[in-house]
Each structure stands twice: as C-alpha cells, then as structure tokens.
Amino acid sequence: MFQLTRACDYAFRVVTRLAEFPGGQIVRLPALSYSEKVPPHFLSKILQQLTRSGYIKSHRGAAGGYSLEANPEELTLLDVVEAIEGQLMLNQCLSPTEGCERLGWCAIHEVCRDARDRVLEVFRGTTIAAVVAKNKANRAAVTAA
C-alpha cells in the first residue's frame, strides 16, 4: 500500500488548524493535541520539524505555544510533505542519489516518474489557505444538513 506517514497526516492537520487562527495567534501544544487528536509527544516532534522548516514558529514561556509563520496563501501541501517526509518519491529508482541501472530503458521508471509528478502537481497546487476554506465550507454543509 502506498500512503503518506501518519506524521505527515498529523502535520497537515496541525498546519491547517494553525492557519484557522487570525494573525499568527499562539496556540498551546495541549490544545493542538486535543483538537487534532494527535498524541502530544508525537505532535511535539512534528512541530519541531515544521519549526525547523520555518513554516511555524515556536513561542517559549508561560504563554508559549505555536503559531503559523508561513503565509497560508503560499504554503502548499507539498511544502508540508517535504518538511516531514523529505523529497517525495514513489520508487527507489527515482532517487537522485541511488541511481538505477535500468534507467535508460525501463518503462516502469517512466510510469513511476509520471505518477510521482502528478502527485507533486496536486500537492504543489494546493495551498493551506485553500484547505482551510474547503474545511469551512464542508463544516458549514454538515452543520446545515
């Protein structure tokens, strides 16, 4: 089965949640953990990776927590994936460092490359702001039903 890791899924949730708060409002780790149903210890590691990438900001002290540092209109799902997973590849043969002796003629390589490129296109073309807007619309539709 091909799927992103749980860490990446949690990172999507947390970044999207932080983007829902106006003006870079600081949100405490326990609140994020509770609202997004992510174990606090695991969430802490994810937040460290996102902080190192510059997408969120860590605030120390009694009123500390986390805020979105990046512009949600510019931050994409691909940015989040790469902050957590590194470069997205579907097959080892696509690795720029591993190489593949079959590269010049293997049709599977071409299919994997095309599939990866389509996934990258979708993630690159989806901003966190777009996800937030869609979440709001979906919640409104569920509430109205």
Secondary structure, 3 states (H helix, E strand, C coil): CCCCCHHHHHHHHHHHHHHCCHHHCCECHHHHHHHHCCCHHHHHHHHHHHHHCCCEEEECCCCCEEEECCCCCCCEHHHHHHHHHCCCCCCHHHCCCCCCCCCCCCHHHHHHHHHHHHHHHHHHCCEHHHHHHHHHHHHHHHHHC
